[in-house]
Amino acid sequence: MTAVLASRHVRGVGLALLAGVFLALTGAFDTGDSSLGVRLFYWSLMMLAGSLTGVGISIFTERVGWFEDRPWLEGGLIVALLTPPLTVLVWLITTLFFCDCGLPVSRLPQFVVPVLVVTIAMTALNYLVQRKPDETHADPTGAAPARFLDRLPLKLRGAELYAVEAEDHYLRLHTSKGQDLILMRLGDAVAELEGIEGARTHRSWWVAKGAVTGAKRGDGRATLSLKGGAEAPVSRAYAGALRAAGWY
């Protein structure tokens, strides 16, 4: 896991703990009859457990890369995977904190809706707070070379990078010296391409702006022609930002 992703997950845990404090102070979901100290401990424990479980599921969805340009579908999958184990966890902890009647399984369904509401709210809040900006990088004067260039295979060192294309767990590098494959996720590569003027054009493509030689449209979609003869698709998720930046 890269430092960028690790930092994002740490922020997510911190956000969950802040939400736990808010829920404790407001006595949410009929916990208001307990003392503030008990509520703070209860909600902090609940939100910490939920956020750490969410981090694990989020890392899984990031690694499989199914929804890189469809964050709300990814969020829906996270909610669907997170709600069942959290429901059991909340039932268990709530019963231990607030009930002297043992662990009646009959009470378990009562926790499904509250857990689902909190899970949806926290997942949506995380996406809104940590939403990525348009992945279009400028090339500021005096900026250090992009870290990603150090990953180029020896035969491509010193070449002009035209595009990076995801192929399963590999990246195909399109350069002025030809092509080659390296083992890496596209999302991690984009974080290291800062310093080269370029952008994501599709869930599977990053393109250097200087490599674009033309653009064509068909069936409502655009395709960018690149130096070296490759063609990069433009998905609807990135089309607006690219048009606004004057790519085509």
Summary of the structure (lengths in Angstrom):
residues: 248
radius of gyration: 23.1
end to end distance: 34.4
largest distance: 72.1
contacts: 719
relative contact order: 0.10
helix: 55%
strand: 19%
